[in-house]
Amino acid sequence: MSILKTRVSISEIEEFLKKSFSVDIQNIEILKGGEISQAFSFMSNSNNFVIKVRKVRKRFRKADPFGKEIIISKIAIKNNTQIPIPKIIKYGLFKETKKDKFIYSIVTKAPGSFVHLFPKEKTHLVDESLVDVLVQIHSIDVSKTKGYGNWEKWNKAKFKSMQEHVLDVLERQKIHTNERYSSGIFEEDLYLQGSAKIKELVKFCSSKRHLVHADYGYDNVLADNDGNVTAVYDWEHAIFGDFVYDIAWLDFWGFRDENTYSNLYCKKYKDSNLLDFENYEERLLCYKLYIGMTAAGFFSESNQEDKYLEAKQRVLSLLIF
């Protein structure tokens, strides 16, 4: 298990909810999934909710992940899209000690199951809906915003291009590699090979800007038994940039055949005037490698050797192309 995973007990959650909301709380259950946050479902006044708690890592202390989700929810409604974003009821400080800070959010619980819990033989049922909701995300109007990469306020992101965003993350990853190399998990050769190929491909990144979820995968999407997406969670990593990044993420982390989602997305929406499919394959490969490299770094930092080795093998297989 990740050493970065937030650990909170059911009794702590129950005490917090009763003290903070003075309402009847029932059926508190731990929800599986998530590399950092810990989520619980519960009932109150016959309504279903989810509370998510996460320890804030030192270098992200100034970030406001749940506030960002509220911004996107309002923007999605304003754009009249069909993106199912569960309503955040409340968020804020869960607890704070001399050493650690924990934040929380409470959202309405959507019907359905996380896609990663679907039996493998039924995962194909959600393919169409996953792609259709993703294109709704990419259709949100960002014309009044500026920049590329991560943003805290809707109006502006930090970088002048998608290339700058990708290369900045690689450079910041390099800063932490000495510690990872010394731990014996993250291998310098993997970083050098992967980053070299990414630097070769990054010139193909599109200059057209879209809202990108940047964590759109099986762990953050709910669907009903018919395969219809009912909720999209975890928008804290959302960026402005190349929409192909989301497709690469879905293909990288999905349980389907290689390029299932990139092929489906391209087939359905290639004729759209809003989307740029030039150098599509090169961009996909660039972002898949980028995702694999950042995953390897995270699994190294969180001391998850098995997952690190999986990410490593995925990167090495992509370097063959």
URHU-V177208 format. One line per field, one symbol per residue. ss: DSSP state (@ for helix, = for strand, . for the rest). psi: psi as a letter, one per 20 degrees, with the letter a starting at -180 (. if undefined). burial: # if it has 16 or more other C-alpha atoms within 10 Angstrom, else .. A space follows every 10 residues. Layout:
ss: ???
psi: ???
burial: ???
This chain:
ss: .........@ @@@@@@@@@@ @....===== =......=== ====..==== =====..@@@ ....@@@@@@ @@@@@@@@.. .......=== ======.... ========.. ..==@@@..@ @@@@@@@@@@ @@@@@@@@.. .....=.=== .....=..=. .@@@@@@@@@ @@@@@@@@@@ @@@....@@@ @@@@@@@@@@ @@@@.....= ==.....@@@ ===.....== ==......== =..@@@@@@@ @@@......@ @@@@@@@@@. .........@ @@@@@@@@@@ @@@@@@@@@@ @...@@@@@@ @@@@@@@@@. .
psi: qpiippopqh hgggggghhh ilrppqlpqp pqrphgqpqq qrqpljqprp pppqppqgij hiqmhhhhhg ghggggghjl rkonoqpogq qbpgrprhhq pprrqpqqpq qaqqhiiqqh iihhhigghg ghhghggiip ojhjrqrqaq qhqhhprhqi rhgggghggg ghhhhihggh ghijfpphhg gggghghghh ihiipqippr ppgjknahij pqqahijppi qormjhjqrp bphhghgggg hgirjrqpjg hhggggghjh jpiiqojpkg gggggghggg ghghgggghg hjlngghghg gghgghhhih .
burial: .#.#.#.#.. ..##..#... ....#..#.# ....###### ###....### ######.... ....###### .##.##.... ..######.. #..#...... ########## .#####.#.. ..#.###### ########## .#...##### ##.#.##.#. ###.###..# ..##..#..# ....###..# #..##.##.. ##.###..## ########## ####..#### ########## ########## ####....## ##.###..#. ....###..# .######### ########## #####.###. ##.###.#.. .
